[in-house]
Amino acid sequence: MNRGMPVLSDSLLEALHADATLWPGRLDPAGRGRLEALLSRLPGEVRTALLASLIDPEANAWARGAVLGIELAEAAGARVVGMRTDDLIELCSPQGDPFGLSALGFAGAGGPRGDPEAAARLLSALDATFGHRPYVVHLRRPLPASLDPAPIARAVRLWLSAVDGDLGAERHAPYVDDGIEIDLTLAEGPGVAGRLLTIGPVDSLERLSAVRERVVGALSGLEQSVGALPVVLVLAAARPWGLPRGFIQQILYGTPAEVWSSRDRGSQSYGASFDPANRSLFSDPVCRTLASLWWLDPASPVDPLAIRSRAHDNPWADTALELSVPGPRFCCLELRDDRTAEMRWETGGT
């Protein structure tokens, strides 16, 4: 490759910036330099695969997640070796052990209310419709981006007219139509007006179930090609994950057999032990090569390279991978003879 030519051409950046689904936000000069530097030091076949995938709508999520995952791995001292398969990048750990890295893209929570712009449109329409009346809204399901608040506002106006006309209308009304489920309640009390409370849907278990299916599907697809190679899967979300830590732990490790925590000079540590006999994702034989899951989501609405990361290591993988990536990491302290795993949160990186 000609060292005088930029890796990120102006035409490629224009293609990315023209479509927010390909790249969430514009790269400033510092961001472009950072991405240039990362891509430039990669082996040619890896660089070519990433650049081609970045402008491919079907492969873009993989490429973005892989770029961010590689940056985390390099920060932990790992080195990129080459492409193991079309969507699996081979790296070498600081200890000299090979491992594979692939990525899965997710929309993320979009906030607990669903699409944030749709939520803003709906709440604005409801506030205008209720006016001074105090009310509570409960969103039973995440709102889709295509939501049109006009039919909902018309239905609410009819309901409020019935209440004002003392026609026996209830002060609580559900709205259910085309996947939208909303509960509305007129409140009472002196000195209260407008929207008093907005309650979002609780869909963490459904979203984690979808993550589990994607992970199992990816590992099943890699099974014939990776052999015994340990694999890291990067779960890259376009919006904050917003998932409770306890729910994630339950899905990945099962119910803990023992939990302990301590405080020392204002900091708190947490650990737990898990029995592989409990039903969990990591104890499933399909995950025998899965060394770790890295959860990534945006840390800044204006910097597409700024991320938050959290890692969950699999204590029951066939091959353990010692990689202290930046950010919180739930890692194995000890694997007992009965394969009970003692896990603890640590902060990796420097």
CORJOZI-V90049 format. One line per field, one symbol per residue. ss: DSSP state (H for helix, E for strand, C for the rest). psi: psi as a letter, one per 20 degrees, with the letter a starting at -180 (. if undefined). A space follows every 50 residues. Layout:
ss->???
psi->???
This chain:
ss->CCCCCCCCCHHHHHHHHCCCCCCCCCCCHHHHHHHHHHHHCCCHHHHHHH HHHHCCCCCHHHHHHHHHHHHHHHHCCCEEEEEEECCEEEEECCCCCEEE EEEEEECCCCCCCECHHHHHHHHHHHHHHHCCCCEEEEECCCECCCCCHH HHHHHHHHHHHHHHCCCCCCCEEEEEECCEEEEEEECCCCCCCCEEEEEC CCCHHHHHHHHHHHHHHHHHHHHHHHCCCEEEEEEEECCCCCCCHHHHHH HHHCCCCEEEEEEECCEEEEEEEECCCCCCCCCCHHHCCEEEEEEEEECC CCCCCCEEEEEEECCCCCCCCCCCCCEEEEEEEEECCCCCEEEEEEEECC
psi->qoiipqgoqhhghhgghioihhonrqprhghghghggghhjqqghggggg ghhhjohhighggghgghggggghhjjrppgapgahkopprprhijpqrq prqpqqhahkqiibphhggggghgggghghcipprppoohqqpqhjpoig hghghgggghggghjlkjqqjppqopplipoppppprqqpjqqaphpopr qnkghghhhhgggggggghhhigihhcjpqppppnoqhrqgkpphhgggg ghiapqhqqqqqpoliqpqprqqppihqprghiphijhiohqpopprqip iioiipqqqppoqoijqhpqononqqrqporpgporhjjppoqqpqoaa.
